[in-house]
Amino acid sequence: MNKFARIAVLCIVIAIVLSPASVLLAQDAVDPAVQAEWAAERSTGKASFGYLGISIGAGLAAIGGGVGIGLLSASVVDASARQPEMQGKLLTIMFIAAALIEGLALFAIVVCMLCLFM
């Protein structure tokens, strides 16, 4: 596995591991009997750990996607400088890989946002 793929997978795993904390905290808010307790926990800052996990997860996913696409484009520029006749094929492969990386990062950010509003 390439370096940029490892970084992207690591960011997705971190986002998935950190975001369920907010879901567990937000489930208490749905039950009307726990509203007062939820308000007390919110004032003490206990609920902010979930929001912190979501923020870190979404940020890492965005950073991982950016680093992955940057490394990919740098490799394609280097390869096309070495073999200019392969530039068309390399660009096609690069755009497909960049779309997959961007889709993975966007999926991680959407999962974090869903955990925030659930």
ABEGO torsion letter per residue (X at the ends): XBAAAAAAAAAAAAAAAAAAAAAAAAAAAABAAAAAAAAAAAAAGAAAAAAAAAAAAAAAAAAAAAAAAAAAAAAAAAAAAABAAAAAAAAAAAAAAAAAAAAAAAAAAAAAAAAAAX
